[in-house]
Amino acid sequence: MPEFTIRKIAILNEESLHDGGPAPDQPRRRAAAWAIVRNPFAGGYSAELQTAMDDLKPLGQLLTERLIAALGGNTSLIDGYGKGAIVGTAGELEHGALWHVPGGYAMRERLDASKAIVPSAMKLGAFGASLDVPLGHANAAYVRSHFDAITVSDPQGPRPDEILFALAMSIGGRVHSRMGGLEAWQVKGEDGLR
């Protein structure tokens, strides 16, 4: 059983009070939480990786709970999410893909309406590398107002033999969204698309 020992956890929490126009009725809120963990696969090749996703499930649950708390604890308000990973330089990109199930499903299991796919991004990087974690509407992928990203970066990692695993959530779409398409209030929540 591989061990993904946690070295550090961090949370970014922000509110957008306006975006160059009139103030919205409610500020838009976004948050990201990440953990820097040891990569047990660094420095070599392993043909079998999938079972290691089970070992990361507790981390997905931990970061999900931290995000929900950072956004005020009311899961019915959270309507956007995303995930990502920065793999240290002694690893490979596929090690970041280990986050798909434990990160994505941890959020989907806790949020009230979450049928849409969880957007994802990953890359290889060194200390201080940044990653734009994509955000999308949690219940309908076609809601344009929620297409966004939140940047995560940590000056202390990842080290070559580590991975930075990140989750992100949001409340509300972009401030002043006006690109048309499906609006959040029109979501039927039947298929994860509309």
C-alpha positions as CSV (number, residue, x, y, z in Angstrom):
1,M,0.0,0.0,0.0
2,P,1.6,3.3,-1.1
3,E,1.9,6.1,1.5
4,F,1.1,9.7,0.5
5,T,2.4,11.3,3.6
6,I,1.1,14.9,4.0
7,R,3.7,17.5,4.5
8,K,1.5,20.6,4.2
9,I,-2.1,21.7,3.7
10,A,-3.1,25.2,2.6
11,I,-6.3,27.0,1.9
12,L,-7.0,30.1,-0.3
13,N,-10.3,31.8,0.3
14,E,-11.5,34.9,-1.7
15,E,-14.5,37.1,-2.3
16,S,-15.1,39.2,-5.4
17,L,-17.0,42.3,-4.3
18,H,-17.1,43.7,-7.9
19,D,-15.3,43.4,-11.2
20,G,-15.1,46.9,-12.5
21,G,-18.9,47.3,-12.7
22,P,-21.7,47.6,-10.2
23,A,-21.4,45.5,-7.0
24,P,-23.4,42.2,-7.2
25,D,-26.1,41.5,-4.7
26,Q,-23.9,38.8,-3.2
27,P,-20.1,38.6,-3.5
28,R,-18.8,35.7,-5.5
29,R,-16.8,33.3,-3.4
30,R,-14.1,30.9,-4.4
31,A,-11.7,28.7,-2.4
32,A,-9.0,26.2,-3.1
33,A,-7.4,23.8,-0.7
34,W,-4.3,21.8,-1.5
35,A,-2.0,19.3,0.2
36,I,1.6,18.6,-0.6
37,V,2.2,14.9,-0.2
38,R,5.1,12.4,-0.8
39,N,4.9,10.7,-4.1
40,P,5.6,7.0,-3.5
41,F,6.0,6.5,-7.2
42,A,8.7,9.2,-7.8
43,G,11.9,8.2,-9.4
44,G,10.7,5.0,-11.1
45,Y,8.0,3.4,-13.2
46,S,5.1,1.4,-11.9
47,A,2.8,-0.3,-14.4
48,E,0.0,-0.5,-11.9
49,L,-1.3,2.8,-10.3
50,Q,-5.0,2.6,-10.1
51,T,-5.3,0.9,-6.7
52,A,-3.4,3.8,-5.2
53,M,-6.5,6.0,-5.8
54,D,-8.1,4.2,-2.8
55,D,-5.2,5.4,-0.6
56,L,-5.9,9.0,-1.6
57,K,-9.7,8.9,-0.7
58,P,-9.1,10.2,2.9
59,L,-7.2,13.1,1.5
60,G,-10.0,14.0,-0.9
61,Q,-12.5,13.9,2.0
62,L,-10.2,16.0,4.2
63,L,-9.7,18.7,1.6
64,T,-13.4,18.7,0.7
65,E,-14.4,19.3,4.3
66,R,-11.8,22.1,4.6
67,L,-13.2,23.8,1.5
68,I,-16.8,23.5,2.7
69,A,-15.9,25.1,6.0
70,A,-13.9,27.8,4.2
71,L,-17.0,28.7,2.2
72,G,-19.2,28.9,5.2
73,G,-20.4,25.3,5.7
74,N,-23.6,25.5,3.7
75,T,-23.3,23.0,0.9
76,S,-26.5,24.1,-0.8
77,L,-24.8,27.3,-1.8
78,I,-21.7,25.8,-3.4
79,D,-22.4,25.4,-7.1
80,G,-19.0,25.1,-8.7
81,Y,-16.0,22.9,-8.4
82,G,-12.7,21.7,-9.9
83,K,-9.5,19.8,-9.2
84,G,-5.9,19.6,-10.1
85,A,-2.4,18.4,-9.4
86,I,1.2,19.5,-9.8
87,V,3.5,16.5,-9.9
88,G,7.1,17.1,-8.7
89,T,9.9,16.6,-11.3
90,A,10.8,13.1,-10.2
91,G,7.3,11.9,-11.0
92,E,5.3,11.6,-14.1
93,L,2.1,13.2,-15.2
94,E,0.1,10.0,-14.7
95,H,0.7,10.3,-10.9
96,G,-1.4,13.5,-11.0
97,A,-4.2,11.5,-12.6
98,L,-4.4,9.5,-9.4
99,W,-6.5,12.4,-8.1
100,H,-9.4,12.0,-10.5
101,V,-11.5,9.6,-8.4
102,P,-10.5,10.5,-4.8
103,G,-10.6,14.3,-5.4
104,G,-13.6,14.5,-7.7
105,Y,-15.9,12.0,-5.9
106,A,-15.1,13.4,-2.5
107,M,-16.7,16.7,-3.6
108,R,-19.5,15.1,-5.5
109,E,-20.5,13.0,-2.5
110,R,-20.8,16.1,-0.2
111,L,-22.5,18.6,-2.5
112,D,-26.2,18.7,-2.8
113,A,-26.4,18.9,-6.7
114,S,-23.3,17.6,-8.4
115,K,-24.0,15.6,-11.6
116,A,-21.5,17.5,-13.8
117,I,-18.0,16.2,-14.5
118,V,-15.4,17.8,-12.2
119,P,-13.1,19.8,-14.4
120,S,-9.4,18.9,-14.0
121,A,-5.9,20.1,-14.8
122,M,-2.5,18.6,-14.0
123,K,1.1,19.2,-14.9
124,L,4.7,18.6,-13.9
125,G,6.3,21.4,-11.9
126,A,8.9,22.5,-9.4
127,F,8.9,24.7,-6.2
128,G,6.4,27.5,-6.7
129,A,4.9,26.2,-9.9
130,S,1.4,27.5,-10.4
131,L,-1.7,25.7,-11.8
132,D,-4.9,27.2,-12.9
133,V,-7.5,24.8,-11.5
134,P,-10.5,24.9,-13.8
135,L,-14.0,25.5,-12.3
136,G,-17.3,24.5,-13.7
137,H,-20.9,24.4,-12.5
138,A,-21.4,21.4,-10.2
139,N,-24.7,20.3,-11.7
140,A,-24.6,21.3,-15.4
141,A,-21.5,21.5,-17.5
142,Y,-23.1,23.9,-20.0
143,V,-23.5,26.8,-17.6
144,R,-21.1,29.4,-19.1
145,S,-21.2,31.8,-16.1
146,H,-19.3,29.2,-14.0
147,F,-16.4,28.7,-16.5
148,D,-13.5,30.0,-14.6
149,A,-10.2,29.0,-12.9
150,I,-8.5,29.6,-9.6
151,T,-4.7,29.6,-9.4
152,V,-2.9,27.6,-6.8
153,S,0.8,27.8,-6.1
154,D,3.0,27.0,-3.1
155,P,6.5,28.4,-2.6
156,Q,7.4,25.3,-0.6
157,G,6.6,22.7,-3.1
158,P,6.2,20.4,-4.7
159,R,9.6,18.9,-4.1
160,P,10.8,16.5,-6.9
161,D,9.4,13.5,-4.9
162,E,6.1,15.1,-4.0
163,I,2.7,15.9,-5.5
164,L,0.5,19.0,-4.8
165,F,-3.1,17.8,-5.0
166,A,-5.7,20.6,-5.1
167,L,-9.5,20.9,-4.9
168,A,-11.5,24.1,-5.6
169,M,-15.1,25.2,-5.0
170,S,-17.1,28.3,-5.8
171,I,-20.4,30.0,-4.9
172,G,-21.9,31.8,-7.8
173,G,-20.8,32.5,-11.4
174,R,-18.4,35.1,-12.6
175,V,-19.3,38.6,-11.5
176,H,-21.1,40.4,-14.4
177,S,-21.4,37.2,-16.5
178,R,-23.2,38.1,-19.7
179,M,-22.1,35.5,-22.3
180,G,-25.6,33.9,-22.7
181,G,-26.2,30.2,-22.9
182,L,-27.7,28.1,-20.1
183,E,-28.2,30.2,-16.9
184,A,-27.7,28.6,-13.5
185,W,-31.4,29.2,-12.6
186,Q,-32.4,27.2,-15.7
187,V,-30.5,24.0,-14.7
188,K,-32.6,20.8,-14.7
189,G,-29.9,18.7,-13.2
190,E,-30.8,15.5,-15.0
191,D,-27.7,14.6,-17.0
192,G,-24.8,16.7,-15.8
193,L,-24.9,18.8,-18.9
194,R,-28.1,20.9,-18.7
